[in-house]
Amino acid sequence: MAEKKAKITVLVSGGGTNLQAILDAEKSGIINSGEVSLVISNKSDAYALTRAANAGVKTAVVSKKDYPDAKEFEKKLIETIDSNGTDLIVLAGFMVILSENFTRHYDHKIINIHPSLIPSFCGEGFYGLRVHEAALAKGVKVTGATVHFVNEIPDGGEIIMQKAVYIEDGDTPEILQRRVMEQAEWQILPESIEKVCSKIICK
């Protein structure tokens, strides 16, 4: 009998570097309790969709501009996720703020990676390069990444895993962003997914 695996849906908006880290971790056995069975993007031209297709993973596009309001957009998103029999949703650079209605529907079933050590440089308005710009402007010596459950408060859910990354002289936001990805995000996101999926399949 085939080993039971949790079904993962990954939500993406852009290039999909975190998605690639997840797919690679699945291939190498770091993620063993779950499998990516669907990748959804809110942008039809997101390179992440190509990465998913190359890995033989089903893809879907649910774009906000195709719906009259956020409620209808989320309704379609929920429909698409649920039709896949999803056990866990991973936000991997999904640039849409999801409503309380959505996050409550999937209580403790959505995880996100944030490029700082929460509670520093997080919450509304802190995303992408802005996080690293703020860390450098503040002059902190250590930053990192955090994987957390998603609730109705931006970056406010329970923390699953964190990893620190040192800031070096001469860092620009772009250099720091890359180092945080390589040294923290691409390690703790797959590890967190495995941790959560192993609990899901044990239930």
CORKA-V867239 format. One record per pair of residues at least 4 apart in sequence whose ideal C-beta (glycine too) atoms are under 6 Angstrom apart, sorted by the first residue. I is the first residue (numbers start at 1). J is the second residue. D is the distance in whole Angstrom. If there is no record, write none. Layout:
((I & J & D) (I & J & D))
//
This chain:
((4 & 201 & 5) (5 & 34 & 5) (5 & 35 & 5) (6 & 34 & 4) (6 & 87 & 4) (6 & 88 & 6) (6 & 197 & 4) (6 & 200 & 4) (6 & 201 & 5) (7 & 37 & 5) (7 & 85 & 5) (7 & 86 & 5) (7 & 87 & 5) (8 & 34 & 5) (8 & 36 & 5) (8 & 88 & 5) (8 & 90 & 6) (9 & 38 & 4) (9 & 81 & 5) (9 & 84 & 6) (9 & 86 & 4) (9 & 89 & 5) (10 & 19 & 5) (10 & 36 & 6) (10 & 39 & 5) (10 & 90 & 5) (10 & 92 & 5) (11 & 40 & 5) (11 & 91 & 5) (11 & 94 & 4) (12 & 16 & 5) (12 & 19 & 6) (12 & 41 & 5) (12 & 46 & 6) (12 & 48 & 4) (12 & 92 & 5) (12 & 93 & 6) (12 & 94 & 6) (13 & 42 & 6) (13 & 43 & 6) (13 & 46 & 6) (13 & 93 & 6) (13 & 94 & 5) (13 & 95 & 4) (14 & 46 & 6) (14 & 93 & 5) (15 & 47 & 5) (16 & 20 & 6) (16 & 47 & 6) (16 & 48 & 3) (16 & 51 & 5) (18 & 92 & 4) (18 & 93 & 6) (18 & 189 & 6) (19 & 48 & 5) (19 & 51 & 6) (19 & 92 & 5) (20 & 51 & 5) (21 & 186 & 4) (22 & 190 & 6) (23 & 55 & 5) (25 & 30 & 4) (25 & 31 & 5) (25 & 190 & 3) (26 & 31 & 4) (30 & 190 & 5) (31 & 190 & 5) (31 & 193 & 5) (31 & 194 & 5) (33 & 194 & 6) (33 & 197 & 4) (33 & 198 & 4) (33 & 201 & 5) (34 & 193 & 6) (34 & 197 & 3) (36 & 57 & 5) (38 & 58 & 5) (38 & 84 & 4) (39 & 52 & 4) (39 & 57 & 6) (39 & 59 & 5) (40 & 60 & 5) (40 & 62 & 6) (41 & 46 & 4) (41 & 48 & 6) (41 & 49 & 5) (41 & 61 & 6) (42 & 63 & 5) (42 & 64 & 6) (42 & 96 & 6) (44 & 61 & 5) (49 & 59 & 5) (52 & 57 & 4) (52 & 59 & 5) (60 & 80 & 5) (62 & 76 & 5) (62 & 77 & 5) (62 & 80 & 6) (64 & 73 & 5) (67 & 72 & 4) (67 & 73 & 4) (68 & 72 & 5) (74 & 102 & 5) (78 & 82 & 6) (81 & 86 & 5) (87 & 200 & 5) (88 & 109 & 6) (88 & 196 & 6) (89 & 106 & 6) (89 & 109 & 6) (89 & 110 & 4) (90 & 111 & 6) (91 & 112 & 4) (98 & 102 & 4) (98 & 103 & 6) (100 & 104 & 6) (100 & 152 & 4) (103 & 150 & 6) (103 & 151 & 5) (103 & 152 & 5) (106 & 110 & 5) (108 & 149 & 6) (110 & 150 & 4) (111 & 147 & 6) (111 & 149 & 6) (112 & 150 & 5) (113 & 147 & 5) (113 & 185 & 5) (113 & 189 & 5) (114 & 118 & 6) (114 & 122 & 6) (114 & 146 & 5) (114 & 155 & 5) (115 & 131 & 5) (115 & 145 & 5) (115 & 180 & 5) (116 & 120 & 5) (116 & 121 & 4) (116 & 122 & 6) (116 & 131 & 5) (116 & 143 & 6) (117 & 144 & 5) (117 & 162 & 6) (118 & 122 & 5) (118 & 146 & 4) (118 & 155 & 6) (121 & 126 & 5) (121 & 131 & 5) (121 & 134 & 5) (121 & 135 & 6) (122 & 126 & 5) (122 & 155 & 4) (123 & 154 & 5) (123 & 155 & 5) (124 & 154 & 5) (126 & 130 & 6) (126 & 131 & 5) (129 & 133 & 6) (129 & 173 & 5) (132 & 173 & 4) (132 & 176 & 4) (132 & 177 & 5) (133 & 173 & 5) (135 & 140 & 5) (135 & 143 & 5) (141 & 167 & 6) (142 & 164 & 5) (142 & 166 & 6) (143 & 165 & 6) (143 & 167 & 6) (144 & 163 & 5) (144 & 164 & 4) (144 & 165 & 5) (144 & 184 & 5) (145 & 163 & 6) (145 & 180 & 6) (145 & 184 & 4) (145 & 185 & 5) (146 & 159 & 6) (146 & 162 & 5) (147 & 160 & 5) (147 & 161 & 5) (147 & 188 & 5) (147 & 189 & 6) (147 & 192 & 4) (148 & 157 & 5) (148 & 159 & 5) (148 & 160 & 6) (149 & 157 & 4) (149 & 158 & 5) (150 & 157 & 5) (151 & 156 & 6) (151 & 157 & 4) (160 & 192 & 5) (161 & 188 & 5) (161 & 192 & 5) (163 & 184 & 4) (163 & 188 & 5) (165 & 179 & 6) (165 & 180 & 5) (165 & 183 & 5) (165 & 184 & 5) (167 & 171 & 6) (171 & 175 & 5) (171 & 176 & 5) (179 & 183 & 6) (180 & 184 & 5) (181 & 185 & 5) (181 & 186 & 6) (184 & 188 & 6) (185 & 189 & 6) (188 & 192 & 6) (193 & 197 & 6))
//
